[in-house]
Amino acid sequence: MYPSSLEKLIEQFRSLPSVGRKTAERYAMAVLEMPEEKVENFAELLQDVLHKIKRCPVCGNLTENEQCEVCSSKERDRTTICVVQQPKDVMALEKLGQYNGLYHVLHGAISTVKGVLPEDINIESLFERIDENTKEIIIATNSTLEGDTTALYLTKRLKEYENISVTRLASGLPSGGNLDYADDVTLMRAFQGRIKQ
Amino acid sequence: MYPSSLEKLIEQFRSLPSVGRKTAERYAMAVLEMPEEKVENFAELLQDVLHKIKRCPVCGNLTENEQCEVCSSKERDRTTICVVQQPKDVMALEKLGQYNGLYHVLHGAISTVKGVLPEDINIESLFERIDENTKEIIIATNSTLEGDTTALYLTKRLKEYENISVTRLASGLPSGGNLDYADDVTLMRAFQGRIKQ
C-alpha cells in the first residue's frame, strides 16, 4: 500500500541486522522527514563507503588508504600483534589507549556450527606477516564458543614459533559483576584463572 | 579511528530514530558486507524516495502520483473520512480490509508539551475538503495525550457541521488483555465505554 519506491526502501532497511518491518518503516519515515541535502548526503556516503573502504593488506583492518592507520604509523610497537575478530574490536581496544602494538583482524571466527573454516577468514596472512621482530601475539577473540575455537587453533599453530610468546585476554567475572549472577562457565574460568595476591 | 567515510556513514545511521552508536556501527558494518549492487541500489532508493514521494494534495497521504491510491480510486466510499496521525496508520487500517472510505493524514498531532499547534499539522485542509457529500468523520488519532488533544480539537470544530456525524475509535481493554494488568486510564475508559449486551 505504500508507494513502491518507499516500499522498496523499507525492504532495503530490513536487510540491516535485527531490523524488522516496523523498525524499517520508522527508518523510511525518518528519511522522508530529513532535509533534502541530508538524504543526498546519505546516498553519497553509502557509495563512498562502497568505493573507498578496503581492507589493509597487512592486518585486514578497514582503511581508505594504502595501509591502515595503525600499520602505517611509525610510533607503534612492531613486536606485538593483537589478533581480533572484527574491526570494531580494534576500536574498542584503541579507545582504552593502553595498547601500542599492531593488530590483525580476522573478519570472523572459526565455527563448526556455521561451517566457517580457517581458510574462510583472514588467518593465513597472520602467519605470513610474522617475522624475526615478532615477540608477542595477543589473542583477543571473543569469549564465545567460536572465539575459543579460533584461539585454540591459533595457539596450536603458533607453537612452532618458539621465540614468540602467545597470550590470551583474561576471562573471568566482569567488573561490577556479582558472583551469584555469573553463569557457570564464567565462574569456572574466573576460578581456574585465579591470581595470587 | 574508523576511516572517515565509514565514520560519517555511522553518524548518518545515528540520525535514524532510536539508533545509538553501537547499532549504527553494526549497520555500517552490514553495509560493508553487502554486495556492491545492493549498496548502489540502497543509495538510489534514498534518492528515489526523496524525489518521487510527495504528499497527496487532498488527504496528505504519501504517494508517487498526482493523488494517492485511495483518493484516486473510484471504488471508495466518498462520504466518510477517517482522520489519522501518520501514513503508517493508513497502512494499519487498510490491512484490516474493513474500511472503504477516505482518509485524512494529519502528519502529527497537537501537542502543548512539544508546542505543536493546529496550524503546524495538516488540519486546515480537512475542513477545506468537507462538502455536502461528507456524512461521517471518524477520528482515529492515537489514544495518547496528543491524540486525545487533537481529537478534542477536531470534535469541537466539527460541531458546526450539523449534518456530519463525528465518531472516534473505541478505547478500552486490548484484546487478550487482562483486567488486572490494564493501567488506570485504560480501565477507566473501558468502564465508561461499556456496551449494553
Interface residues (C-beta under 8 A of the other chain):
Chain A: M1 Y2 P3 S4 S5 L6 K8 L9 Q12 S15 L16 P17 S18 E25 R26 Y27 A28 M29 A30 V31 L32 M34 E36 K38 V39 E40 N41 F42 A43 E44 L45 L46 Q47 D48 V49 L50 K52 I53 L62 T63 E64 N65 E69 Q86 P87 K88 V90 M91 E94 K95
Chain B: M1 Y2 P3 S4 S5 L6 K8 L9 Q12 S15 L16 P17 S18 E25 R26 Y27 A28 M29 A30 V31 L32 M34 E36 K38 V39 E40 N41 F42 A43 E44 L45 L46 Q47 D48 V49 L50 K52 I53 L62 T63 E64 N65 E69 Q86 P87 K88 V90 M91 E94 K95
